[in-house]
């Protein structure tokens, strides 16, 4: 039952967006604040990030835009006199701040209870030495390792153990300061950085188990010691690449039932031993040729994986975790997605989820693109489909990197050795390099030996490349219903097919409709359709019957902002959320399309209907036609909506607010200067160049004035 002593709660946010800590903590924080307010609790929020939904006045009773420091928290506690502190929704920032408050005895002195997971449990999960000792007590296997506080200790361990060696600093975010060392020089560099990054100057150095499968379990526990697993996920990349930089599949695709149950049992044993109340993420390394496994690490808080698991299953982890933190048990809480089952009921998936990272290398193209144990992705997309192949293709075209199929054009001219370089180095274009090698006849077995990727995934990749080859050999006029149905069911977009057959995308759409091949929309219901669900949360497929039955109400579609990247962060998610609220107040049904699992906009409660889809012309038009919307809003989603606006207009949709011609006049520098000249408004002198040579020539002709 709920603790009657808790009247006011101080919630710690995660602060500014950084690599490894993005919109997922706005999502978890927003859910947590609203869940507490539902219980009549006064919510006080500390978070200096103005772009977040959680700092809106509707989410908390008092919001403090102050530094996330001990001094700030102490002042707020003295003024607001909270009964409890909730820090497990604020990422690594929130956890580390709570630990500092405990060390300085500020919580105890002011009578503030640490809600949810206790400090002792956080320490056991985050402190590498305490964690390793607990795993030894539980007889849970961890890789051969040593806790070090100096470079000399790390080199001594290396002298006894063969390289490569993985370095994992304590209490850091997204693997910051860590890495894989292949020799003494690399070890020195990584350990010195890791010790500097760790708040307690501690690193774990361990014998590398790179090549093992990486498996994650998202687990929940209440004070009554009831434990459930929300979701298990499998990385396509083997151990050695941070899970935030890996393509992730849910549910796992290659585990035997024995493997699944073995790791599930270990997860439950670990969360119970740690004493976590709420959600946690547990990562395993599984030997692909035996039942041997190792525990990699535990996140004793909600994480980016928690947001992914929430959207993948429809189970609101942060919301339930907040309720558990004030004393509720899982069997007392109804899952709001189904409206019938309790939160103690484990979700079941009858579809496939693929998460694909979004990296910043389009802006920082000279940066080190090699992927390892230190996370580099700024965000991610999630795709839902009935098969792995279709979900993977949907994820790729959700990335907004200018491609709509399996081919990265700049790799097609590269020689094999360059492609292998991308594969062996494991950089951000590794998957597309694998696709190109498969096109050139490299076998699955050779790729498996080089990458240690499971043959299951490689066979799926090979199947897609074979289908691509088959499609390219066809002529548009000779394409049959069976051909087109198979291509659409495996995820090939109209845009990709139009390029293969040298016709307009509209011709592909027309032929599809002529054949009666249109997407259907399936519901995400947490229970594999075992129980009736009430959540209007959908994904498209070319399998089965349509489950999305539009109402007769007038509707507006809001196009979301897609993955977090440099220049387009959660501020546009904030805009989308408030757009939906405004539409609902005006009497419209708000329909949102987005593919970012970290966001508040993809929470099932934000809009009247949610579609988890790529933000392309094909996908937007399909949803707009199904819902019979009166208009589409694209100006709340940053550059994503701007980029697709003209094609939506050409498809006949009513784009509200602004026209593509106006956008062109403002976005195109030459047109903008012409516009300013017409208005007699001065602008900085400049000319438009269309090549590097032309830019250099124009620059030499220009005169620069300094005042």
Steps between C-alpha positions, in 0.01 A plus 500: 500500500598861449706659779273752671800697627601613151332834427769686303766344274810662352574354155850536355520543123797421275594850388634582152505253213837325474624192316345208685233707674239638265121527477438169679538671837252770407261217419568312826497820707173617347338163562629494857379850584152438356473162675577664836256785438228243431545390859444852633869546575654844467784473248808722517730468199864598462612510136674788319416377147237736350439279194336224702133413539557414866584863584158609376269637767254214451751235605615635836363733767832682534784500245853612583728591210812471713835321470490130580724542801497410867469869592192546280329190637573599859344843447192350334459243778511773767242707312261229374546246785439188287428166668674300228762525226461315168832488313478184290316675212780751438759276338858479625482869597215434743667195651835668554335803659302279737819324604669833579198608706520176695876530554452848648208374713270768360201269448513357852552840664190635328281194545479425127444136401677359194209357300515188286841339478698569821847655502660170607354330191619778270851462637495125446393551139731790413815438707696243298663347808178461700321366195769242425505386864121455500513295180762274659267452798211412269722266297417703190788492248686820412800521264851475646557852627668732746392823670766767448558849637823568315668441167764278666228262625347481151836421338566234764168331409593521131830331579309199635227499234515497121366792299244621404380648832176691560506804730176597678509809727262516799205741519532629144242547227487314170834328557673841525873458557494132409623303203679193370881497521708282270841591640671688784486837325125478445447376856693797645293748301163342582566437871630853562186640332274253683640584843459870423136448395401281798371702798664248737816455286430133445511276190429137437749341261386167366600234254318573177212272408447677170318268261248369755132582444381803695158452659304747712211448740279782623378396847257644758480430875276630778548513877302176530784331303278431199717507186408497133697536179353764271702419193814323390708643217785373286776705341573419137859601573687267737658621826753776443268771370297703751135398495411863423703472178364156408206393289268340756219251442210420731409238586830312465514301176774241549461378862379151573225470761763362737721807445205734544384343826856476633567872450153595623557307822838667544340844445237440766762369745719807442228765538385333820853487640555866414173598669394726212147640517383598154669424168851400411691389194723189518751417226645155432765354272400155373742256342351424156627142507398398854278592795782692667424863576648798682335795665617827344327767707180623663339844472310543833268761346293563190717544192483545124433127479207551740344752263554258212347211696203720602419593141579150370255334738256777585587452869561844662810417707573846643136555591479169685843556661380834643194330651717225650727764654216625723407155627270338245558139392475370146184297568321817621558700181292459184698526177347809333576359153258210527278644771441141614826328592712587802855633492619161629403346165807455276464651152503275193595607148352360178711730281865593453670818619821637347684793659759676285741763641528850355859632499625862468760428232299681231595818689837383635624303201867525604434351846614148591215287367619175658242352737596339830397492865465880518169613357498746208137497380296814571169321462319207342196389304274206564306303239219250558408234246396136471844384385861593571567581133211745471576662838865549402408672173246718678765600756752592228262737324404652837859622555466800267845454349380534142462131411187288461641155439801280583757690295728778619605654165848610610596137569418365156821631342727376779730200455447192714789580732345836587167332574671248727668792673156637596394154617811419702524847652129477583399854410162661437470372139596141586156358420490661155854376433379148581211542257741611227731202564203266474408658166852410386455137595676482837352205691317504831765273650787734412314797648414301812865410557602865464222661706369228735148616413251221542431311177126555556541875440742448212251267329233769538735760347579260215131441436443875468790538256363213292157664493661830403678323214176334392318834503769670291475227236128563452338751269226720644243394243562131571478522881227268626275524804705223662830682431380829644334341801823319591713814465264704717474228764877497535515876539599643160374857473321644198791741464753215481292303249451809284878544477546132406239523223572858384146626552339766715419404861138585423498222237597244765227628731242484220598143409483393865151640538396343170610163642331575833836504681468759775637506853293382792553628852550271798459593866777495762316344794767346737327162497530357145122549457429263790291770667310794358701823511374856506809681378488664153866422427574356153764390250466416131547167331411320180391190692157431650191708565468867585448567872496881484137605459479878463227691677265747333654793693687777319877440519835668444825308448820628664826381345758444776869587494663156472831406661707733719798638310726804507278804435171320560442399860209464737383858447304380197348216699384766747337684208328185373363417845359849546361495149305186584370657822386812313319297234314299763389820674365624166288187463717311250634151538878532506684234299877481546754322280854452628769231526708615797450269800660750741234766469189620680324533164518121458338444839161344437327769713625806307272480196165339424674262259870420462670349193858376545623544144777643280441867420508464122249608239380142443437431867346837584260491206388147591411603858336824386281309253406236757405758762342738246666796669395856423858617495863424580730711719872472418640821650528362856756238404808697399674417175325162479163649415649772280679235292183306421258792463514544122444130428196500733354798314559325167320192640194718560518536878389823664823620665407756765679814612752566226565402137807337347547808278533717810742251655708506180512877507634493858722191486668554161768763564481653150120521509515646852740774395275584204204517738686739734607718208138530386407619848795740501646328807882486506672163525857377537668505155530156350453284193390142448749235387419154371846345520818531705686658208224755449500583872876563495469717191219710649685535832805644323282760330328610820625789714485455876439807715595518866388778732 
